[in-house]
Amino acid sequence: MNIVRERQANVDVFRVVGRIDSTTAPDLDGALHTAADGANPRIVIDLSPAEYISSAGLRALVSAAKAARRNGGDVRIAQPSERVSEVLKLAGLESIFSLHGDVAGAVASYATGAA
C-alpha cells in the first residue's frame, strides 16, 4: 500500500493505492490520525486506486472519522473502487461516511457544507 497526502483548499486529501489489510492498516491509521487529531480536520480519502480493504482497514477509517469529528472536522470518502464500495456497503458504513464520486466533489462539499 502507498499513501499520498496533499492539501487542496484547506483539506487533507489521502490517496490510498493498493491493498489495505492487517499488515498495512496501521500505516493508514497513523497517517489519518496525524490529520484527524489536528484542529478542525477536514479529510478526504481517495479510494479509487485501493484494490482491497479488510476489516482492519475499515477500523482505521472509522477510527479516523471518530477522531476528526471529536476535533470538529470530518472524513469524506471519494470514488471508492467497486470492490471497496461493496465492502463499505456490506459493513453498513455508507451511512457513516459521506461518499463522493470524485475528489473534487468531496473537497468542495466542505465549502458548501454538504455532507
N, C-alpha and C positions, 0 to 999 in steps of 0.2 A: 504494500500500500504506500502511496505517496500523497502527501497533503501539501497543497499550495495555498498560501494565505495572502490575500491582498485587501486593500481598502478601497471601497467605492462609495462615494457620497456619505462618508462617516459611518459606513457599515463594514464589518469584518466579513469577508467572503472566503470560505474554505472550499476548495475544490478537492474532492477525495477521489483518488484514482486507484483502482484495483479492488482487492478483497478486504473487507472489514470483518475480521474474525477474532477469535480469542487471543491470537498472537498479536494482532495489530490494533485491536480496540483500545488498549491502554494508551497508545500513542495518540489516537484520535481524541480520547478522553482528556488527555493532558493538554493538547492543542486547543480544544474547545474551551476548557476551563480557564486557560490563560485569558481568553477574551471574555468569557461569561462572568468571571469574578471581578471585572472592572466596573467602573461607574457607568450606568445606563448602557449595558452592552446590547448591541444590535448585530445579530449574527445571521448570515445566510450560508447554508451548507449546500453546495452544488454536488449532487449525487449522480449526475449524468454519466460520469465515467466509472462509477462504482459497479463492479461486476457481481458482488455478493455482499450480503450483510447478515451476520449471525445475531443471536440473542445478546452476545457481549457488545456488539456494535450498537444494537438498539438501546441497550442500557446506557452507553456513552451518550447517545443523542438525548435521551430522556433526562439524564443527569445534567447535561449542559443546559437544557431548557429550564430545568428547575432552578439552577444557579443563576441563569440570566434573568429569569422572572423575579427572583428574590432581590436582584440588584436593579430592578426597574427596566429591564430590557426584554428581549425575546429571541427565539431561534425560529427561522423560517427555512423550509427545505425547497430547493429549486431543482426542477427537472429530474426527479429520480428515474433511474433506468427502469425498464419494465419489470425486471426481476426484483429490484429493490422496492419498487412501488407495490408489488404484490405482497412482499413480506411486511411492509408497513401496514397494508390493509388487513392482512391476516392477524397481525398483532394488535389491531384496533388503535393504531397510533395516528391514523388520518384525522381523528378528532382532536388530538393533542397538538399537532403541528399544522401550521399554515403551509399548504403545498402550492407551489407556483410553477408554471410552465417553463419559465426561464429565469436566469439570474437577474436580468434587468428588471423584470416584473417583481421579483422578490425584494430587491433593493428599493425599488420605487414604492412598494407597499408601506415601507416605514415612513416615507414622506407624506403619503396620503392618509396614513392611519389605518389602512385596510389590513386586516389580518390575513 
